[in-house]
Amino acid sequence: MGAETQKSNLRVVLLFLDGVGIGKKDAAINPFFCARMPTLTTLCGGELPHVPFKNKSTDQSEVIAINATLGVSGLPQSGTGQTAIFTGVNGAKKFGRHFGPHPPSILRQAIAEKNIFHQLKTIGKSVVFANAFPQRFFDYTESGTRRLTVTTLSCRFAGLPLLMAHDLQRDEGISADFIRTQWPELGHSEIKPISSKTAGKHLAQIAAQHDFTLFEYWLTDHAGHGQKMAFAVDVLERFDEFLSGFLETFDPSHTLLMIVSDHGNIEDLSTKSHTRNKVPCILVGRQRRQVAHRIKNLTHITPAIIRLFLDL
């Protein structure tokens, strides 16, 4: 009975950071070394990852570096890395080159069949994509003026509804910026600002109701392209506060937290483009060492999560 109870209590939370690589320890170009990030620093054993870097195991986490190029020449791109992470499919190799945030039609069937939401629902697991979207997003997509990314396309294929403004207002969804400051401008005056830490607590509450929870933080990639140190620092510090709020109620005996990125960008503000730097994968909590040993590249994230549920 005890083993069965432990099995039923397994939770996996995947925090996806868009455009975060492991860069130089140089505060002139790398905002990680200007920002105050006590929570992430503690998780990483007292020092944030930087080159040169070796995989490390701490009292709280496994911190590994992953090559994001996927064996394909050219700069890694969002669609490339996200297809690999959320489906286990090397879309760059299948397509013949790296591609941007909107996957080409040749990969739609693979995304439909292999996306992590679909695979987990097939084995009876409850899943949620915790990002909440304003009504404007749905208006654009329904009119055909906005294409879907790998995550939102995966939700559509898996029959998983995207969360809306009313979910956010009930604290059952998370704003992409954590703090909700843009929502009134998007037509939702009823949505009031909160702190990043409070948003992290909300994610913990959401995750407690599902076997698998995904949250996508794309502002890191946006800040990298913008090349503004002050904004990049703010984006990173927001994430650290969010992580702090989440960890306040985190139960490592029942939950595995995975933090992973798709390609480098924000760690080098001297360039507007993506980088070829390796990306971090940080695992905290249940079965972290076993899962870390299964991850050698971005295509191993989804299979490792599926196997974790099947093995227990």
Protein Blocks (a to p, Z undefined) as FASTA:
>chain_A
ZZmmmmmmpccdddddehiacddddfklmmklmbccfklmmmnoopacdddddddddfkb
ccddddfklopgcjddfklmmmmmmnopafklmnopacdfbdcfklmmmmmmmpmklmmm
mnopacddfbdcdfklmmmmmnopaccdfklmmmmmnopacddfklmmnopaccfklnom
mmmmnopakbccddfklmmmmmmmmmmmpfbdcdddfklmmmmmnopaklmmmmmmmmmm
mmmmmmmmccfklpccddddfbdfklomkbfbdcfbdcddddehehklmmmmmpmbfklm
mmmmmmmmmmZZ
